[in-house]
Each structure stands twice: as C-alpha cells, then as structure tokens.
Amino acid sequence: MALPIDEQLEFPLEWRGKIIAHDLDSVPDDVLKTLISFGKKTEVVRGSVSSKGKYVTYNVTLIFEDRVTMQQITHALSQLNGVRMVL
C-alpha cells in the first residue's frame, strides 16, 4: 500500500508554489510580509491572469525545512485578503 503523497515528501524540499488571488495591488506585498514574518525572503512573481482579469497567479519558490513549517506558511498565505487558493 502506497503512502499518501504528503507523507512521501522528503525535507528539506523546494516548493514552487502558486498563489491564486483577486487582482489586488496589496496581494504581492501581503505575501512578501507574511513570508518575512516566517524568516523567508523570496521574490513574489506575477504570473498568469484569468481570462476576465479577475484573478492573477503569483509564483513563489521556497525551501521548507520541515512539514510543520510548510503547513504553517501555506495556511498563513491562504488566509490573506484576496487569496483564493495556495497550490
């Protein structure tokens, strides 16, 4: 029987995350501030825009040392104003 995919992760790992959010000017700064609060500094790169221009994807690359930190940071990002999904 195979382990669930999240149990197969080996740390440290490089996470190439996508944050899907409403196209608000505040989102990239809020993402960066959240990452800094966890001691992480990286670029927040604007990606694709939805066909109607309502949503935008922001790309972030981080190194997670452990599962707990990964869960804490992705949860904090998902709670930001305007963020719809963290992948």
LOLO-22584 format. One record per atom (N, C-alpha, C, O): atom name; x, y, z. Coordinates in Angstrom, 2 decimals, padded with zeros to 5 digits. Layout:
BEGIN
   atomo        px        py        pz
      CA         X         Y         Z
...
//
This chain:
BEGIN
   atomo        px        py        pz
       N    000.85   -001.17    000.00
      CA    000.00    000.00    000.00
       C    000.90    001.24    000.00
       O    001.82    001.35    000.81
       N    000.63    002.15   -000.89
      CA    001.43    003.37   -001.02
       C    001.01    004.39    000.03
       O   -000.15    004.47    000.42
       N    001.99    005.16    000.48
      CA    001.71    006.25    001.42
       C    001.01    007.38    000.70
       O    001.23    007.58   -000.50
       N    000.16    008.15    001.40
      CA   -000.41    009.35    000.79
       C    000.72    010.27    000.34
       O    001.79    010.29    000.95
       N    000.49    011.02   -000.71
      CA    001.55    011.82   -001.31
       C    002.21    012.77   -000.32
       O    003.42    012.96   -000.39
       N    001.44    013.36    000.61
      CA    002.06    014.30    001.55
       C    002.98    013.58    002.54
       O    003.86    014.22    003.13
       N    002.80    012.28    002.74
      CA    003.68    011.53    003.62
       C    004.93    011.06    002.89
       O    005.87    010.58    003.53
       N    004.97    011.18    001.58
      CA    006.13    010.78    000.79
       C    007.14    011.92    000.63
       O    008.22    011.71    000.09
       N    006.80    013.10    001.10
      CA    007.68    014.24    000.94
       C    008.94    014.07    001.78
       O    008.89    013.60    002.92
       N    010.06    014.47    001.20
      CA    011.33    014.43    001.92
       C    011.83    015.85    002.13
       O    011.93    016.63    001.19
       N    012.14    016.17    003.38
      CA    012.57    017.52    003.74
       C    014.07    017.53    003.97
       O    014.64    016.52    004.39
       N    014.72    018.65    003.70
      CA    014.16    019.89    003.16
       C    013.72    019.70    001.70
       O    014.25    018.85    000.99
       N    012.76    020.51    001.28
      CA    012.29    020.44   -000.10
       C    012.09    021.83   -000.67
       O    011.83    022.80    000.05
       N    012.23    021.91   -001.98
      CA    011.98    023.17   -002.67
       C    010.52    023.18   -003.11
       O    010.06    022.26   -003.78
       N    009.82    024.21   -002.71
      CA    008.39    024.36   -003.04
       C    008.25    025.47   -004.06
       O    008.66    026.61   -003.83
       N    007.68    025.14   -005.18
      CA    007.37    026.13   -006.21
       C    005.87    026.34   -006.17
       O    005.10    025.71   -006.90
       N    005.48    027.26   -005.31
      CA    004.07    027.48   -005.03
       C    003.42    028.47   -005.97
       O    004.06    029.35   -006.55
       N    002.13    028.30   -006.09
      CA    001.29    029.22   -006.85
       C    000.20    029.73   -005.92
       O   -000.46    028.95   -005.22
       N    000.03    031.03   -005.92
      CA   -000.99    031.66   -005.10
       C   -001.98    032.30   -006.06
       O   -001.61    033.21   -006.81
       N   -003.20    031.84   -006.04
      CA   -004.24    032.39   -006.91
       C   -005.04    033.38   -006.07
       O   -005.55    033.04   -005.01
       N   -005.13    034.60   -006.58
      CA   -005.75    035.67   -005.79
       C   -006.52    036.63   -006.69
       O   -006.31    036.67   -007.90
       N   -007.40    037.39   -006.06
      CA   -008.04    038.50   -006.77
       C   -006.93    039.46   -007.18
       O   -005.91    039.57   -006.50
       N   -007.12    040.14   -008.28
      CA   -006.09    041.05   -008.79
       C   -006.12    042.36   -007.99
       O   -006.64    043.38   -008.45
       N   -005.56    042.30   -006.78
      CA   -005.49    043.44   -005.88
       C   -004.04    043.88   -005.75
       O   -003.15    043.03   -005.68
       N   -003.79    045.18   -005.72
      CA   -002.43    045.70   -005.58
       C   -001.75    045.24   -004.30
       O   -000.53    045.12   -004.26
       N   -002.52    044.98   -003.25
      CA   -001.95    044.64   -001.95
       C   -001.45    043.21   -001.83
       O   -000.64    042.91   -000.94
       N   -001.89    042.33   -002.69
      CA   -001.58    040.90   -002.52
       C   -000.07    040.61   -002.54
       O    000.40    039.95   -001.62
       N    000.70    041.07   -003.53
      CA    002.13    040.71   -003.51
       C    002.86    041.20   -002.26
       O    003.69    040.49   -001.71
       N    002.54    042.40   -001.80
      CA    003.17    042.92   -000.58
       C    002.75    042.11    000.64
       O    003.58    041.83    001.51
       N    001.48    041.74    000.71
      CA    001.00    040.94    001.84
       C    001.66    039.56    001.85
       O    002.00    039.04    002.91
       N    001.83    038.97    000.68
      CA    002.51    037.67    000.59
       C    003.94    037.81    001.09
       O    004.39    037.01    001.90
       N    004.65    038.83    000.60
      CA    006.04    039.04    000.99
       C    006.17    039.28    002.50
       O    007.06    038.73    003.15
       N    005.28    040.11    003.06
      CA    005.31    040.38    004.50
       C    005.06    039.11    005.31
       O    005.69    038.89    006.34
       N    004.16    038.28    004.84
      CA    003.87    037.02    005.53
       C    005.10    036.12    005.50
       O    005.46    035.53    006.52
       N    005.74    036.01    004.34
      CA    006.93    035.18    004.24
       C    008.04    035.69    005.13
       O    008.73    034.90    005.79
       N    008.23    037.00    005.16
      CA    009.27    037.60    006.01
       C    008.99    037.31    007.48
       O    009.92    037.09    008.26
       N    007.71    037.32    007.86
      CA    007.37    037.03    009.27
       C    007.78    035.61    009.68
       O    007.94    035.33    010.86
       N    007.95    034.72    008.70
      CA    008.42    033.36    008.95
       C    009.92    033.22    008.69
       O    010.46    032.12    008.72
       N    010.57    034.35    008.44
      CA    012.00    034.32    008.19
       C    012.37    033.89    006.78
       O    013.51    033.48    006.53
       N    011.42    033.99    005.87
      CA    011.65    033.60    004.47
       C    011.65    034.85    003.60
       O    010.78    035.71    003.74
       N    012.62    034.94    002.73
      CA    012.65    036.06    001.79
       C    012.82    035.49    000.40
       O    013.74    034.72    000.15
       N    011.95    035.88   -000.50
      CA    011.98    035.41   -001.87
       C    011.23    036.40   -002.75
       O    010.61    037.33   -002.25
       N    011.30    036.19   -004.02
      CA    010.55    037.03   -004.95
       C    009.12    036.53   -005.04
       O    008.86    035.33   -004.98
       N    008.20    037.46   -005.19
      CA    006.81    037.13   -005.48
       C    006.60    037.58   -006.92
       O    006.54    038.77   -007.21
       N    006.49    036.60   -007.82
      CA    006.46    036.88   -009.25
       C    005.04    036.76   -009.78
       O    004.38    035.73   -009.63
       N    004.58    037.84   -010.40
      CA    003.25    037.83   -011.00
       C    003.25    036.89   -012.20
       O    004.15    036.93   -013.04
       N    002.23    036.06   -012.27
      CA    002.13    035.09   -013.36
       C    000.92    035.36   -014.24
       O    000.67    036.50   -014.65
       N    000.19    034.33   -014.51
      CA   -000.96    034.40   -015.42
       C   -002.11    035.19   -014.82
       O   -002.29    035.26   -013.61
       N   -002.89    035.78   -015.72
      CA   -004.11    036.49   -015.35
       C   -005.28    035.74   -015.97
       O   -005.19    035.27   -017.10
       N   -006.38    035.61   -015.22
      CA   -007.54    034.91   -015.74
       C   -008.10    035.62   -016.96
       O   -007.82    036.80   -017.18
       N   -008.88    034.93   -017.74
      CA   -009.41    035.48   -019.00
       C   -010.24    036.74   -018.79
       O   -010.27    037.61   -019.66
       N   -010.91    036.84   -017.66
      CA   -011.72    038.04   -017.38
       C   -010.96    039.06   -016.53
       O   -011.50    040.12   -016.20
       N   -009.71    038.75   -016.18
      CA   -008.88    039.68   -015.43
       C   -009.20    039.80   -013.96
       O   -008.72    040.72   -013.29
       N   -010.02    038.89   -013.45
      CA   -010.42    038.98   -012.05
       C   -009.37    038.37   -011.12
       O   -009.18    038.84   -010.00
       N   -008.69    037.32   -011.58
      CA   -007.71    036.61   -010.75
       C   -006.33    036.65   -011.39
       O   -006.19    036.77   -012.61
       N   -005.33    036.55   -010.54
      CA   -003.95    036.51   -011.00
       C   -003.22    035.44   -010.19
       O   -003.57    035.16   -009.04
       N   -002.21    034.85   -010.81
      CA   -001.37    033.87   -010.13
       C   -000.06    034.53   -009.74
       O    000.55    035.25   -010.53
       N    000.37    034.29   -008.51
      CA    001.68    034.73   -008.04
       C    002.51    033.48   -007.77
       O    002.04    032.55   -007.12
       N    003.74    033.48   -008.26
      CA    004.63    032.34   -008.10
       C    005.68    032.64   -007.04
       O    006.25    033.73   -006.99
       N    005.91    031.65   -006.18
      CA    006.85    031.78   -005.07
       C    007.66    030.49   -004.99
       O    007.10    029.40   -005.11
       N    008.96    030.61   -004.78
      CA    009.81    029.43   -004.57
       C    010.45    029.55   -003.19
       O    011.09    030.55   -002.87
       N    010.26    028.52   -002.38
      CA    010.79    028.49   -001.01
       C    011.42    027.15   -000.72
       O    011.11    026.15   -001.37
       N    012.31    027.13    000.26
      CA    012.82    025.87    000.81
       C    012.12    025.67    002.16
       O    012.20    026.51    003.05
       N    011.45    024.54    002.29
      CA    010.83    024.18    003.55
       C    011.71    023.15    004.23
       O    012.07    022.12    003.65
       N    012.07    023.42    005.48
      CA    012.92    022.53    006.24
       C    012.15    021.35    006.83
       O    012.71    020.28    007.06
       N    010.84    021.56    007.08
      CA    010.02    020.51    007.69
       C    008.56    020.72    007.34
       O    008.15    021.78    006.86
       N    007.79    019.68    007.60
      CA    006.36    019.68    007.26
       C    005.57    020.73    008.05
       O    004.68    021.39    007.49
       N    005.90    020.90    009.33
      CA    005.17    021.86    010.17
       C    005.31    023.27    009.61
       O    004.32    023.99    009.48
       N    006.53    023.66    009.27
      CA    006.75    024.99    008.70
       C    006.00    025.14    007.38
       O    005.39    026.18    007.13
       N    006.04    024.12    006.55
      CA    005.32    024.16    005.28
       C    003.82    024.40    005.52
       O    003.20    025.24    004.86
       N    003.26    023.66    006.45
      CA    001.83    023.79    006.74
       C    001.50    025.17    007.32
       O    000.49    025.77    006.96
       N    002.35    025.67    008.21
      CA    002.10    026.98    008.82
       C    002.14    028.09    007.77
       O    001.26    028.96    007.75
       N    003.13    028.07    006.92
      CA    003.27    029.13    005.92
       C    002.17    029.06    004.87
       O    001.58    030.08    004.53
       N    001.89    027.87    004.35
      CA    000.84    027.79    003.34
       C   -000.53    028.16    003.92
       O   -001.35    028.76    003.23
       N   -000.75    027.81    005.18
      CA   -002.01    028.22    005.82
       C   -002.08    029.74    005.97
       O   -003.10    030.35    005.66
       N   -000.99    030.34    006.45
      CA   -000.97    031.80    006.62
       C   -001.21    032.50    005.29
       O   -001.94    033.49    005.23
       N   -000.60    031.99    004.22
      CA   -000.82    032.59    002.90
       C   -002.27    032.46    002.46
       O   -002.82    033.38    001.86
       N   -002.88    031.33    002.75
      CA   -004.27    031.10    002.32
       C   -005.25    032.02    003.05
       O   -006.38    032.21    002.58
       N   -004.84    032.59    004.19
      CA   -005.72    033.46    004.97
       C   -005.62    034.93    004.58
       O   -006.36    035.76    005.11
       N   -004.71    035.27    003.67
      CA   -004.54    036.67    003.28
       C   -005.74    037.19    002.51
       O   -006.38    036.45    001.76
       N   -006.03    038.47    002.69
      CA   -007.12    039.12    001.97
       C   -006.90    038.99    000.46
       O   -005.84    039.36   -000.05
       N   -007.88    038.48   -000.23
      CA   -007.83    038.36   -001.67
       C   -007.33    037.03   -002.18
       O   -007.54    036.70   -003.35
       N   -006.66    036.25   -001.33
      CA   -006.14    034.96   -001.77
       C   -007.27    033.94   -001.82
       O   -008.04    033.79   -000.87
       N   -007.35    033.26   -002.94
      CA   -008.40    032.26   -003.14
       C   -007.88    030.83   -002.92
       O   -008.60    029.96   -002.42
       N   -006.59    030.62   -003.30
      CA   -006.06    029.25   -003.23
       C   -004.53    029.31   -003.21
       O   -003.92    030.17   -003.85
       N   -003.93    028.38   -002.47
      CA   -002.47    028.21   -002.46
       C   -002.20    026.79   -002.93
       O   -002.70    025.82   -002.35
       N   -001.42    026.68   -003.97
      CA   -001.09    025.36   -004.55
       C    000.39    025.09   -004.42
       O    000.86    024.03   -004.85
//
